[in-house]
């Protein structure tokens, strides 16, 4: 029913934000691997972000204070300024 009301062929329901973040990271990496090969593995994260306390979510979180005591994390995600941090500079 949901797929007939949208442009999507599939739907994945999650029980929590943690599950949603981990699934989004996995789906993005799997898509990049299938479309571009194993060299495309970076996941972009935004500054002032928080993506949860799981290891994958923690790695994507750009606030190093959350990493303290849990490192080393996975290879760092590249970060870009978030929309709110760009607005604060104005």
C-alpha positions in Angstrom: 0.0 0.0 0.0 2.8 2.4 0.8 4.7 1.7 -2.3 1.7 2.4 -4.5 1.4 5.9 -2.9 5.1 6.8 -3.5 7.8 6.5 -6.1 9.6 3.7 -4.1 9.5 0.0 -4.9 10.5 -1.1 -1.4 10.1 0.0 2.2 12.2 -0.8 5.2 10.7 -0.1 8.6 13.0 0.5 11.6 12.3 0.1 15.3 14.6 2.9 16.4 16.7 5.8 15.2 19.8 3.6 15.9 18.5 1.0 13.5 17.7 3.6 10.9 21.2 5.2 11.1 23.0 1.9 10.9 20.8 0.8 8.0 21.3 4.1 6.1 25.1 3.7 6.4 25.0 0.1 5.2 22.6 0.9 2.3 24.7 3.9 1.2 27.9 1.8 1.3 26.3 -1.1 -0.4 25.0 1.1 -3.2 28.3 2.8 -3.7 30.1 -0.6 -3.8 27.7 -2.0 -6.4 27.7 1.1 -8.5 31.3 2.4 -8.2 33.4 -0.4 -6.6 35.1 -0.9 -3.3 37.2 2.3 -3.5 34.0 4.4 -2.9 33.4 3.8 0.8 33.3 7.2 2.5 30.1 8.4 4.1 29.7 12.1 4.4 28.9 13.5 7.9 28.0 17.0 9.0 29.7 19.1 11.7 27.6 19.4 14.9 26.0 16.1 14.0 25.0 13.2 16.3 24.2 9.9 14.7 23.9 7.7 17.8 26.0 5.6 20.1 26.6 2.5 18.0 30.0 2.1 16.6 28.9 3.0 13.0 26.9 6.0 14.2 29.6 7.1 16.5 32.1 7.1 13.7 29.8 9.3 11.6 29.3 11.7 14.4 31.6 14.7 13.8 31.9 15.7 17.4 35.1 14.3 18.7 34.0 14.6 22.3 31.7 11.6 21.7 34.7 9.5 20.4 36.8 9.9 23.6 37.3 6.6 25.3 36.0 4.5 22.3 38.7 4.9 19.7 40.1 4.1 17.4 36.9 4.5 15.4 36.4 3.3 11.9 38.3 5.4 9.3 36.9 9.0 9.8 34.0 10.1 7.7 34.7 13.3 5.8 32.7 16.2 7.3 31.1 19.3 5.9 29.5 22.3 7.7 25.9 21.7 8.5 23.2 24.2 7.5 22.9 25.4 11.1 26.6 26.0 11.5 26.7 28.0 8.2 23.7 30.1 9.5 25.5 30.8 12.8 28.5 32.4 11.0 26.3 35.0 9.3 
